Amino acid sequence: MENEKYVILLTGNNRMAINEFFTYMDLNFECINTSSRYDDIINHLKYISPDVFVYCLNGESPDDIKRFANVERKLTELNIPIIIVGNRDECEQFTKVAPAIEATFFQRPISAQKLERSIVEMLETKKPRQSDVAGGDSPAGDMSSTETPAASARKHILIVDDDSSVLKLLKGYLAERYDVATAINGKVAMKFLETKRTDMVLLDYEMPEENGAAVLSKIRDNARTKHLPVVFLTGVTERGKIQEVLALKIQGYLIKPIDMEKVSSTIKGVLG
């Protein structure tokens, strides 16, 4: 059985650094992105109970850092460690503006591999994984003894959307019945598909830089994924636009705002 993953809640202005967590650190981490708004972070803390909170700095103002002090109090109360990732100047500014905040700092440039390894070592000291605590290499020594055949045969769904609230909403809804991975853009999704398998993709049709149609084209052009079922998530409601979407030979589409019953029935129709 695969190792239990640590849940990481990410925020900050550095989108590139956040993308690296999703793209290169998925072996050990279940990554979830949130905005830097206090209410958004608190809601994520309530619903996902992360093992660690990572703040990826990129030009945050002193006021941004001061506001984070309110979040830090809640994280400390929940015993969730804080990691700050930034260049030397950003880390120094953070320390000067909020000297009372207890955090572990990692200065860029730092490789994704080294950052991942350091975070895992820190978390293993604080909270060993279930597979490590159980002890032994026998089947009874890990969580596989509690698995059911149905659980091991669960279908996998990849959700691609640039809106982190949509990713959270859909993942929370689907996680009981399916294994779910999320990607915040097409680049991250295609990186995932290079080495991982999924049974279907829920793909946002309207994304900046690379829209759903462009990502679909890459999926269809790849021999490994060309037959992968794809369902678009779209806010487009005009009949002509819908026809354009359907002409791309997808397995369906779902209109935003998302109706969960339609999500469920559409997935069942595709996956059986």
C-alpha positions as CSV (number, residue, x, y, z in Angstrom):
1,M,0.0,0.0,0.0
2,E,1.2,3.5,-0.7
3,N,2.3,5.7,2.3
4,E,-0.3,7.8,3.9
5,K,0.2,11.4,2.6
6,Y,0.6,14.4,4.7
7,V,-2.0,17.1,4.0
8,I,-0.5,20.5,3.2
9,L,-2.5,23.8,3.1
10,L,-0.8,26.3,0.8
11,T,-1.2,30.1,0.5
12,G,0.8,33.1,-0.7
13,N,1.5,35.1,-3.8
14,N,4.1,32.8,-5.2
15,R,2.1,30.7,-7.7
16,M,5.2,29.1,-9.1
17,A,6.3,27.8,-5.7
18,I,2.7,26.5,-5.0
19,N,2.6,24.8,-8.4
20,E,5.8,22.9,-7.5
21,F,4.1,21.4,-4.5
22,F,1.3,20.1,-6.7
23,T,3.6,19.0,-9.5
24,Y,6.7,17.5,-7.9
25,M,5.8,16.7,-4.3
26,D,2.7,14.5,-4.7
27,L,4.4,11.4,-3.5
28,N,4.3,12.5,0.1
29,F,1.8,15.4,0.1
30,E,-1.8,15.9,-0.5
31,C,-1.7,19.6,-1.5
32,I,-4.6,22.0,-1.1
33,N,-4.5,25.7,-2.1
34,T,-6.3,28.5,-0.4
35,S,-6.4,32.3,-0.7
36,S,-4.7,34.5,2.0
37,R,-8.1,35.7,3.2
38,Y,-8.6,34.9,6.9
39,D,-12.1,33.4,6.4
40,D,-10.9,31.2,3.6
41,I,-8.0,29.8,5.6
42,I,-10.1,29.2,8.7
43,N,-12.7,27.3,6.7
44,H,-10.0,25.1,5.2
45,L,-8.6,24.5,8.6
46,K,-12.1,23.4,9.8
47,Y,-12.8,21.0,6.9
48,I,-9.4,19.5,6.0
49,S,-7.3,19.5,9.2
50,P,-3.9,19.9,7.5
51,D,-0.7,18.5,8.9
52,V,1.2,21.7,8.0
53,F,0.6,25.2,6.7
54,V,2.9,26.6,4.1
55,Y,3.1,30.3,3.2
56,C,4.9,30.9,-0.2
57,L,6.0,34.5,-0.2
58,N,6.3,36.7,-3.2
59,G,6.2,40.5,-2.5
60,E,3.7,40.4,0.4
61,S,3.4,43.8,2.1
62,P,4.0,44.4,5.8
63,D,0.2,44.7,6.2
64,D,-0.3,41.3,4.6
65,I,2.1,39.8,7.1
66,K,0.5,41.6,10.0
67,R,-2.9,40.2,9.0
68,F,-1.4,36.7,9.0
69,A,-0.8,37.0,12.8
70,N,-4.5,36.4,13.3
71,V,-4.2,33.1,11.3
72,E,-1.1,32.2,13.2
73,R,-3.0,32.2,16.5
74,K,-5.5,29.7,15.2
75,L,-2.7,27.5,13.7
76,T,-0.9,27.5,17.0
77,E,-4.1,26.6,18.8
78,L,-4.6,23.6,16.5
79,N,-0.9,22.7,16.8
80,I,-0.3,23.0,13.1
81,P,3.3,23.9,12.2
82,I,3.9,26.9,9.9
83,I,6.5,26.9,7.1
84,I,7.5,30.1,5.3
85,V,9.1,29.8,1.9
86,G,10.7,32.9,0.3
87,N,13.9,34.6,-0.7
88,R,16.3,36.0,1.8
89,D,14.8,39.5,1.8
90,E,11.2,38.2,2.1
91,C,12.1,35.9,5.0
92,E,13.9,38.8,6.8
93,Q,11.0,41.1,6.2
94,F,8.6,38.5,7.6
95,T,10.7,38.1,10.7
96,K,11.0,41.9,11.3
97,V,7.3,42.5,10.8
98,A,6.0,39.5,12.8
99,P,8.8,38.4,15.2
100,A,6.4,36.6,17.5
101,I,5.3,34.2,14.8
102,E,6.9,30.8,15.3
103,A,7.7,29.3,11.9
104,T,10.2,27.3,10.0
105,F,11.8,29.2,7.2
106,F,13.1,27.8,3.9
107,Q,15.0,30.3,1.7
108,R,14.8,30.2,-2.1
109,P,16.4,29.1,-4.2
110,I,15.8,25.6,-2.9
111,S,15.0,22.5,-5.0
112,A,11.6,20.9,-4.7
113,Q,13.3,17.6,-3.7
114,K,15.2,19.2,-0.8
115,L,12.1,21.2,0.4
116,E,10.0,18.1,0.3
117,R,12.5,16.0,2.1
118,S,13.0,18.6,4.8
119,I,9.2,19.0,5.4
120,V,8.8,15.2,5.6
121,E,11.6,14.9,8.1
122,M,10.0,17.7,10.2
123,L,6.6,16.1,10.1
124,E,7.8,12.6,10.9
125,T,9.4,14.0,14.0
126,K,6.2,15.7,15.0
127,K,3.7,13.1,13.8
128,P,4.8,9.8,12.4
129,R,2.6,8.4,9.6
130,Q,0.2,5.5,10.4
131,S,2.2,3.1,8.3
132,D,5.3,4.0,10.3
133,V,3.6,3.7,13.7
134,A,2.0,0.4,13.0
135,G,5.4,-1.3,12.7
136,G,6.7,-4.2,10.8
137,D,6.6,-5.1,7.1
138,S,3.9,-7.7,7.3
139,P,0.4,-6.9,5.9
140,A,-1.0,-6.7,9.5
141,G,1.6,-4.0,10.2
142,D,0.0,-1.4,7.9
143,M,-3.4,-0.1,7.1
144,S,-4.0,-2.6,4.4
145,S,-5.5,-4.9,7.0
146,T,-8.5,-2.6,7.2
147,E,-9.0,-2.2,3.5
148,T,-12.0,-3.7,1.7
149,P,-12.0,-5.0,-1.9
150,A,-14.4,-2.2,-2.8
151,A,-12.0,0.5,-1.4
152,S,-9.0,-0.8,-3.3
153,A,-11.0,-0.8,-6.6
154,R,-12.2,2.8,-6.3
155,K,-12.2,4.9,-9.5
156,H,-9.9,7.9,-9.8
157,I,-10.9,11.4,-10.9
158,L,-8.7,14.3,-11.8
159,I,-10.2,17.7,-11.4
160,V,-8.6,20.7,-13.2
161,D,-9.8,24.2,-12.3
162,D,-8.0,27.5,-11.6
163,D,-10.6,28.3,-8.9
164,S,-9.4,26.6,-5.6
165,S,-12.8,26.9,-4.1
166,V,-14.2,24.7,-6.9
167,L,-11.5,22.2,-6.4
168,K,-12.2,22.1,-2.7
169,L,-16.0,21.8,-3.2
170,L,-15.8,19.0,-5.7
171,K,-13.1,17.1,-3.9
172,G,-15.0,17.2,-0.6
173,Y,-18.1,15.9,-2.4
174,L,-16.5,13.1,-4.3
175,A,-13.8,11.9,-1.9
176,E,-16.1,9.4,-0.2
177,R,-16.7,7.5,-3.4
178,Y,-13.7,8.2,-5.5
179,D,-10.0,8.8,-5.2
180,V,-9.5,12.4,-6.3
181,A,-6.6,14.5,-7.4
182,T,-6.7,18.2,-8.2
183,A,-4.7,20.5,-10.5
184,I,-4.9,24.3,-10.6
185,N,-4.1,24.6,-14.3
186,G,-3.4,22.6,-17.4
187,K,0.3,22.4,-16.9
188,V,0.0,20.8,-13.5
189,A,-2.7,18.4,-14.9
190,M,-0.5,17.2,-17.8
191,K,2.5,16.8,-15.4
192,F,0.3,14.6,-13.3
193,L,-0.8,12.5,-16.3
194,E,2.8,11.9,-17.3
195,T,3.3,9.5,-14.5
196,K,-0.1,8.9,-12.9
197,R,-3.3,7.3,-14.1
198,T,-6.9,8.5,-13.7
199,D,-10.2,7.2,-14.9
200,M,-11.7,10.5,-16.0
201,V,-11.0,14.2,-16.0
202,L,-13.3,17.0,-14.9
203,L,-11.8,20.0,-16.8
204,D,-12.6,23.7,-16.5
205,Y,-13.4,25.1,-19.9
206,E,-12.5,28.7,-19.2
207,M,-9.0,29.0,-17.6
208,P,-6.4,31.8,-18.1
209,E,-3.3,31.2,-20.2
210,E,-4.4,27.7,-21.3
211,N,-8.1,27.0,-21.6
212,G,-9.9,23.7,-21.4
213,A,-9.9,23.2,-25.1
214,A,-6.1,23.5,-25.3
215,V,-5.7,21.0,-22.4
216,L,-8.1,18.6,-24.0
217,S,-6.1,18.8,-27.3
218,K,-2.9,17.8,-25.4
219,I,-4.8,14.9,-23.7
220,R,-6.1,13.6,-27.1
221,D,-2.6,14.0,-28.7
222,N,-1.0,11.8,-26.1
223,A,-1.1,8.0,-26.8
224,R,-1.4,7.3,-23.1
225,T,-4.4,9.5,-22.5
226,K,-6.1,9.9,-25.8
227,H,-9.1,7.7,-24.8
228,L,-9.4,9.3,-21.3
229,P,-13.0,10.4,-20.6
230,V,-13.2,14.2,-20.2
231,V,-16.2,16.2,-18.9
232,F,-16.0,20.0,-19.1
233,L,-17.0,22.3,-16.3
234,T,-18.2,25.6,-17.8
235,G,-20.0,28.8,-17.0
236,V,-21.0,29.1,-20.7
237,T,-24.8,28.8,-21.2
238,E,-25.4,30.2,-24.7
239,R,-26.6,27.5,-27.1
240,G,-24.1,28.3,-29.8
241,K,-21.2,28.0,-27.3
242,I,-22.5,24.8,-25.9
243,Q,-22.5,23.3,-29.4
244,E,-18.8,24.4,-29.7
245,V,-18.0,22.6,-26.5
246,L,-19.8,19.4,-27.6
247,A,-18.0,19.5,-30.9
248,L,-14.8,18.8,-29.1
249,K,-16.0,15.2,-28.6
250,I,-16.1,15.1,-24.9
251,Q,-18.1,12.8,-22.6
252,G,-20.2,15.6,-21.2
253,Y,-20.3,19.0,-19.6
254,L,-21.5,20.5,-16.4
255,I,-22.8,24.1,-16.0
256,K,-21.5,26.3,-13.2
257,P,-22.6,27.0,-10.6
258,I,-22.3,23.2,-10.1
259,D,-25.3,21.0,-9.3
260,M,-23.9,18.1,-7.2
261,E,-26.6,15.7,-8.2
262,K,-25.8,16.3,-11.9
263,V,-22.1,15.9,-11.1
264,S,-22.9,12.5,-9.5
265,S,-25.1,11.3,-12.3
266,T,-22.7,12.5,-15.0
267,I,-19.8,10.6,-13.4
268,K,-21.8,7.5,-12.9
269,G,-22.8,7.7,-16.6
270,V,-19.2,7.9,-17.6
271,L,-17.6,5.4,-15.2
272,G,-20.5,3.1,-14.7
